[in-house]
Amino acid sequence: MKTKLLEMKKQKALVLFIVLIGPTILSQAQDVQEKPRVKCGAKVGTQYNYKLMHNVVALTLEYKKSKFFIGLEHTCFFKNYYDQGERYEKNALGLSFGYNYTFMTVVKTSFYLQTAFSVFPAKYSYYQMGLADWVQHNEWVIQNTASVGIRYKLGKNVSVLLDGGFGSLQGFFLMLDTFIPAVSMSIEFE
């Protein structure tokens, strides 16, 4: 009889242990961090820089807090970009690429720093004194910007991005020959 009571107590102790301690052990076992992996996505956006507007469709690669993007862009020139003595074609196709780093995340909102480059051809004509005619000229423009932005997750795989900053038109990063304010809005799909 004593052995039966002892067995019942052992069984009750085992059940009590499983009920009270088991979930804690299981939850800790499932709390293993995932290995960081590269995530692919797409980005569609518009950037307005003074008298230029860039419409971008890009592929993104994300690893931890870093995101790289590269894609095609359509650049629109508003009025005469440099001065009144030059006539620019209104549209150009080019390349856009860049990097952003997320430095803070709060629930669905994150804040990031971004650098972006736009490379596009500028075709224009200017009046040549002495020739009494317009001369055609082609030039490749490298525009670069630095900005601070905010990303808001609309859903599991969709985010809206807004950022503002400044840029320049030199080939070297942020060589300020001209100070160009820049704002952009994008939608990202992961």
matplotlib code that plots the C-alpha trace (Angstrom):
import matplotlib.pyplot as plt

x = [0.0, 2.8, 4.4, 1.2, 0.9, 4.6, 4.0, 0.9, 2.9, 5.7, 3.1, 1.5, 4.9, 5.8, 2.5, 2.9, 6.4, 5.3, 2.4, 4.4, 7.9, 7.3, 5.9, 8.9, 11.4, 9.5, 9.2, 12.9, 13.8, 11.7, 13.3, 16.4, 17.4, 17.2, 20.4, 20.5, 19.6, 19.5, 16.0, 15.0, 12.4, 11.3, 11.0, 8.9, 9.3, 9.6, 12.3, 12.1, 15.3, 14.8, 14.0, 14.3, 12.0, 13.3, 10.8, 12.6, 11.8, 14.5, 15.4, 16.4, 18.7, 18.5, 20.9, 20.4, 20.0, 21.5, 19.6, 21.1, 19.0, 19.6, 17.2, 16.1, 14.9, 13.0, 14.2, 12.0, 13.5, 11.3, 11.9, 15.5, 17.7, 20.9, 20.0, 17.7, 20.4, 20.2, 17.3, 17.1, 15.2, 12.4, 13.0, 15.9, 16.4, 19.1, 20.3, 19.6, 21.4, 22.0, 22.3, 20.2, 20.9, 18.1, 19.3, 16.2, 13.0, 9.8, 7.0, 6.0, 8.1, 11.8, 14.2, 17.1, 20.0, 20.2, 22.7, 21.5, 23.0, 21.3, 23.2, 21.4, 22.2, 21.3, 20.8, 20.7, 21.3, 22.8, 23.1, 26.7, 27.7, 29.2, 27.6, 24.1, 22.8, 21.9, 24.6, 23.6, 25.4, 25.2, 26.5, 26.2, 25.1, 25.8, 23.5, 24.0, 21.9, 22.1, 18.9, 17.2, 13.9, 11.1, 9.7, 6.2, 5.2, 1.6, 1.6, 3.9, 5.5, 4.7, 6.2, 5.9, 9.1, 9.4, 12.8, 14.4, 17.9, 20.3, 22.5, 24.8, 25.6, 29.3, 30.7, 32.1, 29.8, 28.3, 30.8, 28.7, 29.1, 25.4, 23.2, 20.0, 17.3, 15.7, 12.5, 11.3, 8.4, 8.6, 6.7, 8.7, 7.7, 9.6]
y = [0.0, 2.3, 1.6, 2.5, 5.8, 6.5, 5.8, 8.1, 10.9, 10.5, 10.6, 13.7, 15.3, 14.5, 15.9, 19.0, 19.4, 19.0, 21.4, 24.1, 23.9, 22.3, 25.4, 27.4, 25.0, 24.7, 28.5, 28.9, 26.2, 28.0, 31.4, 30.6, 33.5, 33.0, 33.4, 36.6, 36.1, 38.2, 39.4, 40.4, 42.9, 45.7, 49.4, 52.0, 55.6, 59.3, 61.7, 65.4, 67.4, 71.1, 71.1, 67.3, 64.4, 60.8, 57.9, 54.7, 51.0, 49.1, 45.7, 45.7, 43.4, 43.6, 42.1, 42.9, 46.7, 47.4, 47.7, 48.1, 49.0, 49.2, 49.9, 52.0, 55.5, 58.0, 61.6, 64.5, 68.0, 70.9, 74.1, 74.8, 73.1, 75.2, 78.5, 80.2, 80.0, 76.2, 74.0, 70.6, 67.5, 67.0, 63.2, 60.9, 57.2, 56.3, 54.2, 54.6, 52.8, 53.4, 52.2, 52.8, 51.9, 51.5, 53.0, 52.8, 50.8, 51.4, 48.9, 49.4, 52.6, 52.7, 55.5, 55.3, 57.2, 56.9, 57.7, 57.5, 58.0, 58.8, 58.5, 59.8, 61.5, 65.2, 66.3, 70.0, 72.7, 76.2, 79.3, 79.7, 83.3, 83.9, 80.9, 82.3, 78.8, 76.3, 73.7, 70.2, 68.8, 65.4, 65.0, 62.3, 63.6, 61.9, 63.2, 62.1, 62.7, 62.0, 61.9, 60.9, 59.0, 57.2, 53.8, 52.7, 49.0, 48.9, 45.1, 42.1, 42.7, 46.4, 49.6, 53.3, 55.4, 59.2, 61.0, 64.4, 65.6, 67.3, 66.4, 67.7, 67.1, 66.2, 62.7, 62.5, 61.8, 65.0, 67.4, 70.5, 72.6, 73.1, 72.5, 70.7, 69.9, 66.5, 64.8, 61.3, 58.9, 55.2, 51.9, 48.8, 45.2, 42.5]
z = [0.0, 0.8, -2.5, -4.3, -2.4, -3.2, -6.9, -7.0, -5.3, -7.9, -10.7, -9.3, -8.9, -12.5, -13.8, -11.7, -13.0, -16.6, -16.2, -14.4, -15.8, -19.2, -21.0, -19.7, -21.1, -24.4, -24.8, -24.1, -26.6, -29.3, -28.6, -30.6, -32.7, -36.5, -38.5, -40.4, -44.0, -47.2, -48.1, -51.6, -52.5, -54.8, -54.5, -56.5, -55.8, -56.8, -55.8, -56.3, -56.5, -57.2, -61.0, -61.5, -60.7, -60.7, -60.9, -59.8, -60.0, -58.1, -56.7, -53.0, -51.0, -47.2, -44.7, -41.0, -40.8, -44.2, -47.5, -51.0, -54.1, -57.8, -60.6, -63.6, -63.4, -65.5, -65.0, -65.9, -66.3, -65.3, -67.2, -68.0, -65.4, -65.5, -67.0, -69.6, -72.3, -72.5, -73.7, -72.2, -73.4, -71.0, -70.2, -69.7, -68.8, -66.3, -63.4, -59.7, -56.9, -53.2, -49.6, -46.5, -42.9, -40.3, -37.0, -34.9, -35.0, -32.9, -33.4, -37.1, -37.7, -38.4, -39.1, -41.6, -43.2, -47.0, -49.8, -53.4, -56.8, -60.1, -63.4, -66.5, -69.8, -70.2, -73.8, -74.3, -76.8, -76.3, -78.4, -79.8, -80.1, -83.6, -85.2, -84.8, -84.2, -81.5, -80.7, -79.5, -76.5, -74.6, -71.0, -68.4, -65.0, -61.7, -59.0, -55.4, -52.3, -48.6, -46.6, -43.4, -43.6, -41.9, -42.9, -41.8, -42.3, -43.7, -43.6, -43.4, -46.7, -47.6, -46.3, -47.1, -47.0, -46.8, -46.6, -47.0, -47.5, -49.9, -52.9, -55.6, -59.3, -59.1, -59.7, -56.2, -53.3, -51.9, -53.5, -53.0, -56.1, -56.0, -52.9, -54.1, -51.6, -52.1, -50.9, -51.9, -51.3, -52.0, -51.5, -50.8, -51.2, -49.4]

ax = plt.figure().add_subplot(projection="3d")
ax.plot(x, y, z, "-o")
ax.set_aspect("equal")
plt.show()
